[in-house]
Amino acid sequence: MKLNIPNILTIARIIITPFFLWIILSENLPHRFLIACIVFSIGAITDAVDGHLARKNNQITNFGKFLDPIADKVLTTSALLAFMSMGLCNIWIVMLVLTREFAIASVRMIAASGGVVIPANIWGKIKTVTQMVFTILIMLLGETWEIIADTNAELFAKLPDLSLISNGLLWITAIFTVVSGVIYLFDSRKIIDFTK
């Protein structure tokens, strides 16, 4: 199969995810939050660019429809897992997100077995954008908190706990995740015959 540029960008998003994860979890790496933020942002940009190019150049493929949301999930879920290991994300947020993703993946496989490809809906796109924007914001805050901790201990002591801010933002993404999943499952009833 010959890959087009949008599909190559989608695959690239998956490939950079382990590098992002390694960077953000490297506690001794100077400015790890900033570097990880840059890598994650590149992945987020490819998400916007691949869809735009696919529509503009009439290069929308079933492969792209199937892999694009998976690439998004791999990148955003890796960030949630990293945040959880750092105490910046409640485990229930991760549980809700992963449950939704497994449920939607199962529906996609059922649809694919019947020759049907269900693209992401607008709520799914809002969920993904929200996750990516808040993830970037949390990493920028993490970088800021670390700089202040290293340069001004008195000011750092007055800062709010980063985990409170992070969890607040991520609970918002969890709500969007659940809502988008419920809508997706409801809409799939019109396309898939679940009695077979």
N, C-alpha and C positions, 0 to 999 in steps of 0.2 A: 504494500500500500504506500502510495506517495503522499507524504505529509505536506500540507500547506503551511504558510507562516502562522496563521492563528493557532493551528494545532501544535506547532513547534513551541509557540509561546506558552501554551497550556502545559505541555510536558516540562518545559523549563521551570514552571512554577512548582512542580512536584520535585524536581531535581534540587532546587535551592533550599527546600524546606529543611533537610538534615543539617545544612550549613547554618541556617538561621538558628536551629535548635542548639547546635553545638556552641555557637557564639553566645547566646543569651544565658546558657547554663555554665559558662566558663567564668567562675567567680573571680579568678585572678586576672582576667583579661581587662585591661584599662578601657573604660568607655564601652563596655560590652552592650549596655542598653542602646547607646547611640548607633553602634555598628550593626547590632541586630535590627534596629529600627530601619536602617538604610536597606538592609537585605530584605526585610519584610515588605518595605515600601516598594521595592523593585518588583516583588511578587505581586503586590496589589495592583501595580501599574499594568503588569502584563494581563491581569484579569480584565481591566478596562479596554486595553488595546486589542486583545485577541477577538473580543466580541465585536468591537467597532470594525476591525478589518474584515472579519467574516461577513458581516452584513454589507459593508461597503463594496467588497469585491465578489459578492455572491459566492462565498466559500463556506457557507454553513453546511456542515456534514453531521451525520449521525454520530460519528466518532467524537466530534467536537461537542455535540449536545450532551453526550454521555460523560466524557472525560472532564469537561470544564467544571461542572459542579463538584466533581470528585477532587480535582486539583485545589479548588477553593477550600473544601473541607479539610484536606490534608494540611494545608498551610495554616488555616485558622485554628484547627483543633490542636496542632502542635504548639501554638502560642498559648492556648488555654492550659494544656498540660504543663508547659514550662512555668506559667504563672502559678499553677496549683502547687508545683514542687517548691516554688519560692514563697509560698504563703500569700500570694496575691489574688488567688481565685478559690472560691469555695467549691468543695467537691460536688455539691449538689448542682452547681451551674454546669460542671463538666458532665454530670450524669444526665441532665436534661438535654444538653446539646447532643451527646453521643446517642442517647435513646432516639431522638428525633432523626439523626443522621442514619442510624441503622434501619429505622422504619422506612424512611424515604428510599434508601438504597434497595431495600427488599421490594418495594413497590416498583422501582425502576427495573429490577431484574425480572419481575413477573411480567411487566409490560414488554420488556425486550424479548422475552420468550414467545410473545405473541406478535412480534414484529412491530411493536409500538414504542416510539421514543417520546417520553414526556419531558419537555424542556422545563427549566426552572421558571417559576412564576414570579411576578413582580415582588411579592412578599419575600420570596427566597432571596431575591436580589437585594432588597432592603436589609434583610438579615445579614447577608454577607458584607455589604458596605458598612453597616453599623459595627459588625465585629472587627473589620479591618481598621476603621477609623479609630475606634476605642482602643484597639490593641496598640496602634501607633501612639496614641495619646498617653497610654499607660507607660510605654517605654520611654517616651520623652520626659514624663514626670519622674520615672525611675532614674534617668540620667541626671536630671536636675537635683533630685534628692541626694544622689551619691556625690555630686559636685559640692553641694552645700555641706554635706556631712564631712567631707574632706577639708573644707576651707573655713567653715564657720559653725563650730559645734553649738554655740549659743543659739544661733538662728535655727539650726536643725532641730534642736530640742523643742522649738515652738511650732514646728510643722505638724500638720495632722498626719496620722498614720497612713502611709501610702496604701496599705491593704484595704482600708475603709473606702478610699476613693476608687481603687481598682475594682473592688467587689461591687460597689454601687453601679459603676459603668457596665460591668459584665452581667449584672442581673438584668439590666435593660436589654442587652443582647440576648439573654436567655429567654426573655418574654417574647421578643421578636421571633426567636427560633421556634418556640412552641407554637405561636400563632401561625407562622408560615407553614409549619409542618401539618397542623390541623387542616388548614385551607388546601394544601397540596393533596392530602389524603382524601378530603371531601371531593375535590375536583377529579381525582383519579377514578372515582366511582363511575363517572360519565364515560370513561375511556376503556376501563378494564372490566372484564366479566369475572368477578371474584368467585363465581359459583363453579368454574371449571378447574 
